[in-house]
Amino acid sequence: MKKESENVEYKESLTQLKKGIISIVSILNKHKKGKVIFGIKDDGLIKGISVGKKTLREISKSISDHIEPKIYPEIREESIEGKKCVIIDFAGKNVPYFAYGRAYIRTADEDRVLSGKELEELILKKNKDKIKWDEDTINASLSNISSHKLKEYVLKAGLKYTSKKEVLENLELIKNDKLTNASIVLFGSDPSKFFRLLNLRCATFLGKDTASKPLDMTDFNGNLFELITHAENYILQHINIGMKLKGLYRVDVPEINQDAFREAIINAFCHRDYSIPQEINVAVFKDRVEIRNPGDLFGGLTIKDILNKKISRRRNSLIADVFHRVHLVEKWGTGIGKIKSLEPSTNFEVFAGFFSTTFKRKDTVKDGVKDGVKDGVKDGVKDGVKLTENQKKIVQLIQQNKYVTAEKLSESIGINKRNIEKNLEKLQEWFIIKRIGPDRGGHWEVTDK
């Protein structure tokens, strides 16, 4: 027999029925389903028990008398390796459950009493899942809705614009004559006025973790459509962009598939837990790009369920419906599968109340580029010119962000702007970098010559 686990408990005899009932409650409060078997020692040794005519009925009555809210388990006698055992299969979603007036939780294969704080959090989570954040109403007026943003959306969705109120009612964003939270985060003229920390934080790091020096850190505010665009543009500006010819035209090719990371960004804003006052984070590291949103998977789903069974549950139905009308999301939850098909090495994780999507950056030499620095320049030598440490850093930063300004270079490297400008002039004289376009609106390129 397998050993005990978080959702399977063994009891040697029916004299341990009370402990078995406590285990049922512990497992329900943690996993919402599980199994308790009488007749097996906790080390997996099968002992068997004596089962009389009334045994199953007495077990059922004891469970009914001592567990609240009520559950209706399957209780059966079964022979395991020739010895009689009693198996109780149970399930229930109405947490928290109590045994003998106390709530318990499963930790590894142990049952422990829930603290008052843990019990409160369990109840709050249960109620939060019942009342969807995006459908809740807010003390705001139609003047807080942007007509321009609403008209833009209506045009894309192929709808007819009549008035703010009528469009919002048709989108089910007004409830009992009050604006919903979803209406503000989708079409509000200033959503941050109502919801703190529901914005976007982006950062680029020189190394492979947040302990390394940040090259850039930028916060963005706006409605969800604007924040999605900001996140997408930020990643494009901070990863390597190659090129290929399509007919007679040059086509930019990001090192990470743009459709893949755009899908991850949309998923983050569509499925995040908006009741948690925390930003969505986009972090660009030397070896990867991470997109994190507050909130784990909704409705008890696992990543395996989504990938293998193609199951999806929507935490924010109103937001998802509005996104669906302009083809940002599909109703059947194909987002993660689509990302995997475009970038097979993508990793999905749930940890510490966050959902994370991680894309690997390409660690290959392509068009003379490796790790964001041109061959030759990475060693500090090009065509007989030996670069200083500051010049090498400038080239490296330009390769990572072609739109980087002299001010940002000065801040990142730690020398004044005038010295930055002198080094930029020398690097251009040596044909190591070149300026494309005007000072304002243009960008830098590291040359191949």
N, C-alpha and C positions, 0 to 999 in steps of 0.2 A: 504493500500500500504506500501511496505517497504520504509525505509528512503534512502536518497541519499547515494552513496558510491563512491569509487575511480573510478569505471567504469560506474556508472549510475548517470545521472543528470536530475533534473526536472526544467522546466521553466513554470511559470504561464501563460504567453501569448506570442504571436508572436512579441510583442514589444521588447521582450528580445532575438530576433533572433541573434543579434551580440554576446551577451554573450553566447548564445547556441553554436555558431560557435567556440568561444574561448574554450568552454568546450570540444568540439569535438577534437580540436588540443591537449589540455592538456591531455586528456585520451589516445589519440593515442601515444603521446610521452612517456607515462608511461606504458600503457598496450597493445597498438597496436590494441585494439578493445573495443567497448563499446556501450552505448545507451544514447540518449537524448530524453526526452519526453516533449512535450509542452501541457499544459493544467492541470498541477499538481503543486501545491505549493511546496516549498522546504521542508515543514514539512510532505508531503505526502497526503495532502488534495486535492481531485480531484475536479477541478473547471470546466474543459472543455473549449473549445475555438470554435470560429466560423470558419468553414472551407469552403472556396469558391472553385469555379472551378479551379482558377489559384493558389491556395495556395501552393500546393505541388510543382508545377513547379517553383514558385518564391523562395521557400526554396532551391530547387535543384540548381537554378541559383546562388543564393547568396553563397552557399557552394562552387560551382565551381569557382566563381569570387574571393573569399577571402581566400581559403585554398590552400597552396602550400606545397609539390607537390599535384597533383590532387588525389582526392579520389572519389569513386563511391558508395555512401551509398544507403541503401534501405530506402525509405521514404514512409510511409503509414498512412492512416487515420484509427483509430481504436476506437471502443466504449469501454470505461472502466467505469463500474458501470453506464451504461446508458448515459455517457457524452462523447462527441467527443474529441479525443486527436490526436496529430500527433506524431508518433514514428519514430525516425531516428536510424537505426542500421548501424554501420560503422566498418570498419577494414582497417588496412594498416600497412605494415612493413617498409616503406621507410622513417623512422625517420631520422632527425627531421622534424616535420611538423610546418608550420607557419600560423598564422591567422592574417590578416591585417598587414603583414610584421613582426610580432613578434612571437617568440617561447614561448610556455607555458608548464607547467608541472602540473600534478595533485598531490595534497597533501591532503589526507583525502578526503573531499568533496569540497575543494577549488581549484581555478585555480590561479597559480602565474607565473609571467614572469621568464623565465630561465635566469640565469646570464650568462655572457660571458664564464666563466670557465665551467659551467654546459653544455652549448651548445657545447663547444669544446670537452668535455669528451664524449658527446653523439655521435658526429661525429666520434671521434677516435674509439669508441666502434663499431660503424657501420662498419667502414673500416676494423677494426681488424678481425671482424667476417667473412668478405668477403675473406681476405687473410689469409689462414691458416698458422700458424707459422711453423709447421713441414714441409710444402711444400716450404717454402721460401728458397732461396739459400744463401750460406755463402762463404766468401773468405777463403777457405781452400783447401788443396790438398790431393791427395790419400795417401801421406806420413803421414797424420794425422789420417788415418784409421788403426786400428790394424788388421793385417792379422790373428793373433792368434784368436782374438775374432770373426772375421768374419768366420773363418773355423769352430770354435766350433758351431756357429749358423747353418751354412750350414749342418753340420752333423746331428744336432738335427732336422732340418726341412726336412731332406731327399732330399736335393738338391745336385747339383754337383758343386764343387769348380773349377773354371777355372782361373779367375783373380779377383783382387779387383774390377776393373772397371766393368767387365761383371756381377759379382754377384750383385753389387749395382744397376746396370742398370736394371737387372731382378727384383729387389725388388722395382724399381721405386724410388730409393733414389738419383738418379742423374737427374737433370733437366737442359736442355739446356747446357749440358757439365759441369755443376757446381754441387758441392755437396750440398745437402739439409741440413737444420738444423737437421732433423731426423737422417741422416746418422752419424752425429757427436755424438749426445746423445745416439745413439744405439751402435755404433761400434768405436767411437773415442778412440784413445790411451790416450788422456787427455782432456775430454770434458770441464773440468773447465777452461781450457786455453781460451776457446771461450765464455763460458757462466758462468758468476758469479752468485753465489747463486742458481744454479740449482742442489744443492746437497741434502743431507738428514741430518736432525738434530734429534737426539733421546735423551730423558731424562727420568729419573726415579725419582719420588718425594715420600717423606716419607708419606705425607698426601694426602688430597683429592683435592688440587688445587696447582697452581704454586707459591702461597705465601709460601708454606711449603718448607723446605730445600731440594734441589735436592741431591739425593744420587749418581747420575751419570749423566753426560751430554757428549755425544759423537757426533761428526760430521763425516760424511762419504762422500767421493768423489768416482767417477767412472761412468761407463756407466749405463744405466737404468737396465740392467740385474743384474749387480753387486749391485746396490743400493737396488733392490728388495730383494736380498739375505741378504744383511746387515740388512735391516729392519726386515725381518722374524726372523733372528737369534737373533737380539736384543730383540725382544719380548719374544722369547723362553727362553732367559737367564734371564729375569727379571719378569717372572710370575711363579706361582707354577706349578710343574710338578708332577702328580701322576703316578700310574702304574696299569696295569691289566695284567692278564695272558691270553695269546692267545696260546692255546695248551700247549706246554712245555716252551714257551718263555715269557719273561717279555716285555711288550710294554709300552712305556712312553705315558702318557695321559695329555696334557696341560689343564689347567683349562679353557681356551678358545679354541674352536675348531680351530686347526691349518689351515685347509683348508679355514675356514671363514676369519680369519685375513689375510691370504695370498692373498685371493681374493680382500680384501679391499686395501691391499698394491698395488697390480697390477692395480686396478682401479685408485688409486691415481696417479700413474705414467703415466697411459695410457690417462687419461681424464683431467689432470691438465691443467691450462692455463700457457703455457711456456713463454708467453710474460711478465708475472709478475715475476720480479727478486726476488723470495722468495723461501726458502727451503720447502720441504715437512717435516712435523713434526710428530714424533711418541712420544707420552707421556704416560708413565706408572704411574698411580696413585694407591693409596691404594685400591680404589673401582672400577677402570675402566681402560681401555686402549683406547686412542684416536688417530686416524690417520687423519691428516688434510692436504689437498692439496689446493694450491692457485687456485682460479677460481670457480665461481658458476656453476650450471648446464648449459649445452650448448643448444642454440637454443630455449630458452624459456620453456624448460622442467621443470616439477616439480617432486619431489620425488613420489608424488601420481600417476603421469602419469606412471612412471617407474614401480612401484609396482603393480598397478591395470591394466594398459593397456599394460604392457610389451613393452613400446616404448623406443627406444634408439637413440640418435643422437651423432655422433662422432666428437669431436673437433679436434682430431689429427688422421686423416685417415691413414697416412703412418705408424705411430707408431702402431696403432691398427692392421693394416694388418700384420706387421712384428711379433707382439705378437701372432696373430691368427695362423700363420704358425707353431708355436711351442706350440699351444694349451694353451697359457696363457690367452687368452680372446676368447669369443664366438662372432660371428658377430651379433647376435640378442640381445645383451645387457642383458644377463641373470645374470650378476654379483651380483646386489643388491638382486635379488630374491634368488639366491643361498646362499648368506650370511644369509638372513632371515630364510631360511629353516634349516641352520646349527646352527645358534644362534638367535632364535626368539626375544630375548630381545634387539637386536642391534638397536641403534638409529642413524638416518641419519638427518643431519641439514645443511642448507645453511645460512651463516651469515658473514657479514663484508668481502665479497669477498672470503670466504673459503668454501670448502665442507668438512664436518666432519663426520667420522664414529666412533661411540663409542660402545665399547664392555664392558658389565658389568663383573667384576670379581666375582668369586663364593664366596659368604659369608656363607660358610657352613663348618662344621668340617668334614674333611675327612682324614683318616689315621693319626689322631692326629694333624691335621694342621688347624689353623684358623687365618685369617688375616696375613698369612705368618710366624707365630711363633708357635713352637710346644707347645702342652698342657704341663703345669708344668713349662716350661721354661718361658712362657709369664708372669708368676707371679714372676719370678726371683728366684724360688726355685725348685730344682730337686734333689731327693734322699738325702735330708738333706743338700745339698750344696746351700748356698745363693749366688747368683750372684751379682756382682757389676753392677752399671748402665752401665759402659762401656762394660762389658761382655754381658749384655742383648742386648745392641745395636749391638755388633758383631754377636750374634746369629741371631738377626733380619735381619741384612744386608746379612748374608750368606743365610738365607732362601729365601730372595728376589732375590739374585744373587749368585748361587753356584760357579761361576767363579771369584768372587770378590777377588782382590789381597790385600796383606797387605798394599801396598801403598794407594789403594783406601779406605781401612778401616781407615787408619790413616788420610787421607784427610777428610773423611765424619764425623768421630767422634771428630777429633781435638786433638789427642794425637800422640806422635811420634811413628815411625815404631817399635822401639825396645819394647815399652810397648805393642803394638798390638801383636807382636810375643810371648811375655810372656803370655799374656791372651789366645792366641790361644793354647799354650802348656798346660795351666791349663784346658781349656775346653776339650782338647783331653784326658787328664789324667782322667777327670771326666766322660768320655764317652758321653759328650753332643754333640760334633762334631767329625767327623772323616775325614781324607784325603783320597780321592779316586784317585789313579794314582800318577804320579811324581809331583814335585814342578812346573815344567813347563808343561802345557798341562793337568794337573789334575784338580780336583775340590773338593769343600767341600760338606759335607752332615751333616744335623742335625739328630742325631740318634733317634730311637724310643724306645731305652732301658732306 
